[in-house]
């Protein structure tokens, strides 16, 4: 039972909680929140939610924000729980972060265009 002492003294978390993983997890949460805010800004300017799964939730702000933060937080937590030698965890989350950065950038561009 070498895992139990590692959990108690924190060495298991020290291996998994790297700066890169923490940045990826926090980026995912921030970008998801930014996605909700940018989408809400677009909807307020006459836009339409393209995601059919989110369309009904985007009536307000609390429900989509809560859902996005919950899902992104869960993904971030899963990343932090993955073994450090995992070859797919960090690249997969990095790809999702890059995708959300593109979505948020696109939405912000549309907000600027809709505001002029």
Secondary structure, DSSP 4 states (H G I P E B T S, - for coil): -HHHHHHHHSHHHHHH--HHHHHHHHHHHHHHHHHHHHHHHHHHTT-----HHHHTGGGSSHHHHHHHHHHHHHHHHHHHHS-TT-SSHHHHHHHHHHHHHHHHHHHHHHHHHHH-
